[in-house]
Amino acid sequence: MSRAFVKEDGDGAAPRYSLPPLGDPGFARAAARALLIGANNGDTASAEEATGHLWGDPALIEPMRQLLAEALERGDDRTEVLAARYLRAAGAEVD
């Protein structure tokens, strides 16, 4: 894992991510969003633990592509960079 995504200073409790139940059709999208939030906060490990998905898990390629498209639409450069990084880590092509 890139050092850029590791938070080294322990500043209290791990963040909580609001996720639907595992079998819910929206779980994959929520998990992808949680991974982006964790990466943006420098705490990917907590998001990975909460979602059960590691950074770059190919299972989340499609929801991550959707989140990337939305970030592009609204001009959210940071989310765009993180989503593209995720997709490359998952072995997917980034347009």
URHUCOR-V159444 format. One record per residue. N is the residue number from 0. PHI is phi in radians with two decimals (none if undefined). Layout:
# URHUCOR-V159444
N_PHI ; N_PHI
This chain:
# URHUCOR-V159444
0_none ; 1_-1.12 ; 2_-1.09 ; 3_-1.14 ; 4_-1.90 ; 5_-1.97 ; 6_-1.65 ; 7_-1.67 ; 8_-1.57 ; 9_-1.44 ; 10_-2.03 ; 11_2.06 ; 12_-1.20 ; 13_-1.16 ; 14_-1.13 ; 15_-1.83 ; 16_-2.01 ; 17_-1.46 ; 18_-2.14 ; 19_-1.23 ; 20_-1.01 ; 21_-0.92 ; 22_-1.41 ; 23_-1.14 ; 24_-1.07 ; 25_-1.59 ; 26_-1.11 ; 27_-1.07 ; 28_-1.14 ; 29_-1.12 ; 30_-1.15 ; 31_-1.08 ; 32_-1.10 ; 33_-1.09 ; 34_-1.12 ; 35_-1.15 ; 36_-1.11 ; 37_-1.05 ; 38_-1.11 ; 39_-1.11 ; 40_-1.55 ; 41_1.28 ; 42_-2.42 ; 43_-1.08 ; 44_-1.02 ; 45_-1.14 ; 46_-1.16 ; 47_-1.07 ; 48_-1.14 ; 49_-1.18 ; 50_-1.60 ; 51_1.41 ; 52_-2.07 ; 53_-1.45 ; 54_-1.01 ; 55_1.59 ; 56_-1.10 ; 57_-1.05 ; 58_-1.10 ; 59_-1.87 ; 60_-1.04 ; 61_-1.12 ; 62_-1.10 ; 63_-1.21 ; 64_-1.07 ; 65_-1.11 ; 66_-1.17 ; 67_-1.11 ; 68_-1.05 ; 69_-1.14 ; 70_-1.11 ; 71_-1.09 ; 72_-1.06 ; 73_-1.66 ; 74_1.28 ; 75_-1.53 ; 76_-1.05 ; 77_-1.13 ; 78_-1.13 ; 79_-1.03 ; 80_-1.09 ; 81_-1.15 ; 82_-1.12 ; 83_-1.12 ; 84_-1.08 ; 85_-1.04 ; 86_-1.08 ; 87_-1.13 ; 88_-1.14 ; 89_-1.45 ; 90_1.49 ; 91_-1.66 ; 92_-1.33 ; 93_-1.99 ; 94_-1.26
